[in-house]
Amino acid sequence: MAGQCCTTRFIIRCEEVYQAFLDPIGVRFAFHFYGDRKTNDIWKPQWYLSQTLNWIQVNINFFVTAVGIVAKQSGIFMSPASAFYKYLSELPIVKTKTLLKQEMNLGTKNFRALRH
């Protein structure tokens, strides 16, 4: 079956395997770069961008090796490296969009305050 990883004891969807490896990185990203942390500084986007690059460099080989075995057995179409890069690249993209919305809202509020 495409998209499933078979063993003698159970069947696992490979997307679940990808998520099991990737979700902790997303949780860690959210912990550091959202909320009331010092690392969530609107004026320091380089912090989350450089941290994302660091996680890519440190973890890509492990992810491809560990998940690659499961992916080969399942016949899924997205390579482990592609899934890894896609997931990690989405983290700073979403964060940047959030910051831009915040900045636009602040700019609009400041503009309205100046008009009155």
Contacts in CASP RR format, 6 or more apart in sequence:
PFRMAT RR
TARGET T0000
AUTHOR 0000-0000-0000
METHOD contacts of the structure
MODEL  1
MAGQCCTTRFIIRCEEVYQAFLDPIGVRFAFHFYGDRKTNDIWKPQWYLS
QTLNWIQVNINFFVTAVGIVAKQSGIFMSPASAFYKYLSELPIVKTKTLL
KQEMNLGTKNFRALRH
1 11 0 8 1.000
1 74 0 8 1.000
2 74 0 8 1.000
2 75 0 8 1.000
2 76 0 8 1.000
2 77 0 8 1.000
3 13 0 8 1.000
3 14 0 8 1.000
3 15 0 8 1.000
3 74 0 8 1.000
3 75 0 8 1.000
3 76 0 8 1.000
4 11 0 8 1.000
4 12 0 8 1.000
4 13 0 8 1.000
4 14 0 8 1.000
4 74 0 8 1.000
5 11 0 8 1.000
5 12 0 8 1.000
5 13 0 8 1.000
5 14 0 8 1.000
5 17 0 8 1.000
5 70 0 8 1.000
5 73 0 8 1.000
5 74 0 8 1.000
6 73 0 8 1.000
6 74 0 8 1.000
12 70 0 8 1.000
14 67 0 8 1.000
14 70 0 8 1.000
14 71 0 8 1.000
14 74 0 8 1.000
14 75 0 8 1.000
14 76 0 8 1.000
15 76 0 8 1.000
17 67 0 8 1.000
17 70 0 8 1.000
18 67 0 8 1.000
18 80 0 8 1.000
18 83 0 8 1.000
18 87 0 8 1.000
21 63 0 8 1.000
21 66 0 8 1.000
21 67 0 8 1.000
22 63 0 8 1.000
22 83 0 8 1.000
22 84 0 8 1.000
22 87 0 8 1.000
22 88 0 8 1.000
25 55 0 8 1.000
25 59 0 8 1.000
25 87 0 8 1.000
25 88 0 8 1.000
25 91 0 8 1.000
26 87 0 8 1.000
26 91 0 8 1.000
29 48 0 8 1.000
29 51 0 8 1.000
29 52 0 8 1.000
29 91 0 8 1.000
29 95 0 8 1.000
31 37 0 8 1.000
32 39 0 8 1.000
32 40 0 8 1.000
32 48 0 8 1.000
32 51 0 8 1.000
33 39 0 8 1.000
33 40 0 8 1.000
33 47 0 8 1.000
33 48 0 8 1.000
33 51 0 8 1.000
33 95 0 8 1.000
34 40 0 8 1.000
34 95 0 8 1.000
34 98 0 8 1.000
39 47 0 8 1.000
39 48 0 8 1.000
41 47 0 8 1.000
42 99 0 8 1.000
42 102 0 8 1.000
42 103 0 8 1.000
45 95 0 8 1.000
45 96 0 8 1.000
45 99 0 8 1.000
48 91 0 8 1.000
48 92 0 8 1.000
48 95 0 8 1.000
49 92 0 8 1.000
52 88 0 8 1.000
52 89 0 8 1.000
52 91 0 8 1.000
52 92 0 8 1.000
55 88 0 8 1.000
56 84 0 8 1.000
56 85 0 8 1.000
56 88 0 8 1.000
59 84 0 8 1.000
60 81 0 8 1.000
60 84 0 8 1.000
60 85 0 8 1.000
63 80 0 8 1.000
63 81 0 8 1.000
63 84 0 8 1.000
64 79 0 8 1.000
64 80 0 8 1.000
64 81 0 8 1.000
64 84 0 8 1.000
67 80 0 8 1.000
67 83 0 8 1.000
67 84 0 8 1.000
68 79 0 8 1.000
68 80 0 8 1.000
71 78 0 8 1.000
71 79 0 8 1.000
71 80 0 8 1.000
78 86 0 8 1.000
END
